[in-house]
């Protein structure tokens, strides 16, 4: 690490937790390749097709919303 980077790190470590988290997120985001919106859209379309095929082929277990909701509420109540 260069002296300049070390100085920036020292200054960053003096920030409050929220500012450090924002800075860390910005730095991590800068390392990720730019998302190709078209590729993302195509990937989601393929995922939806796959899931529909699983449902149509009776390979997926479908759970009624009421059951899922009750399970989630029970889990939340267990945390309290």
C-alpha positions as CSV (number, residue, x, y, z in Angstrom):
1,X,0.0,0.0,0.0
2,X,1.4,3.4,-0.9
3,X,1.9,6.1,1.7
4,X,-1.0,8.1,0.1
5,X,-3.3,5.0,0.4
6,X,-2.2,4.5,4.0
7,X,-3.0,8.2,4.8
8,X,-6.4,7.8,3.3
9,X,-7.0,4.6,5.3
10,X,-6.1,6.3,8.5
11,X,-8.5,9.2,7.8
12,X,-11.2,6.7,6.8
13,X,-10.8,4.8,10.0
14,X,-11.5,8.1,11.9
15,X,-14.9,8.3,10.3
16,X,-18.0,7.2,12.2
17,X,-19.4,3.7,11.5
18,X,-22.0,4.8,9.0
19,X,-19.6,6.8,6.9
20,X,-17.1,3.9,7.0
21,X,-19.8,1.6,5.8
22,X,-20.8,4.0,2.9
23,X,-17.1,4.3,1.9
24,X,-16.6,0.5,2.1
25,X,-19.7,-0.1,-0.1
26,X,-18.5,2.5,-2.6
27,X,-15.1,1.0,-2.8
28,X,-16.5,-2.5,-3.2
29,X,-18.9,-1.3,-5.9
30,X,-16.0,0.3,-7.8
31,X,-14.4,-3.2,-8.0
32,X,-17.4,-4.9,-9.6
33,X,-17.8,-4.9,-13.3
34,X,-20.6,-2.7,-14.7
35,X,-23.8,-4.6,-15.0
36,X,-25.1,-5.1,-18.5
37,X,-28.8,-4.4,-18.2
38,X,-29.6,-6.5,-21.3
39,X,-27.8,-9.5,-19.9
40,X,-29.5,-9.2,-16.6
41,X,-32.9,-9.0,-18.3
42,X,-32.1,-12.1,-20.4
43,X,-31.0,-14.0,-17.3
44,X,-34.2,-13.2,-15.4
45,X,-36.3,-14.3,-18.4
46,X,-34.4,-17.6,-18.5
47,X,-34.9,-18.0,-14.8
48,X,-38.6,-17.3,-15.0
49,X,-38.9,-19.9,-17.9
50,X,-37.0,-22.4,-15.8
51,X,-39.3,-21.9,-12.8
52,X,-42.5,-22.1,-14.9
53,X,-41.3,-25.3,-16.4
54,X,-40.6,-26.7,-12.9
55,X,-44.1,-25.7,-11.9
56,X,-45.7,-27.1,-15.1
57,X,-43.7,-30.3,-14.7
58,X,-44.8,-30.6,-11.0
59,X,-41.2,-30.6,-9.9
60,X,-41.6,-27.5,-7.7
61,X,-43.4,-27.6,-4.3
62,X,-45.9,-24.8,-4.2
63,X,-46.7,-23.4,-0.8
64,X,-49.8,-21.2,-0.2
65,X,-49.1,-17.6,0.8
66,X,-51.0,-18.1,4.1
67,X,-48.6,-20.9,5.1
68,X,-45.5,-18.9,4.2
69,X,-46.9,-15.9,6.0
70,X,-47.6,-17.9,9.2
71,X,-44.2,-19.5,9.1
72,X,-42.5,-16.1,8.8
73,X,-44.5,-14.5,11.6
74,X,-43.7,-17.5,13.8
75,X,-40.0,-17.1,13.1
76,X,-40.2,-13.3,13.8
77,X,-42.0,-14.0,17.1
78,X,-39.3,-16.6,18.1
79,X,-36.7,-13.8,17.8
80,X,-38.4,-11.6,20.4
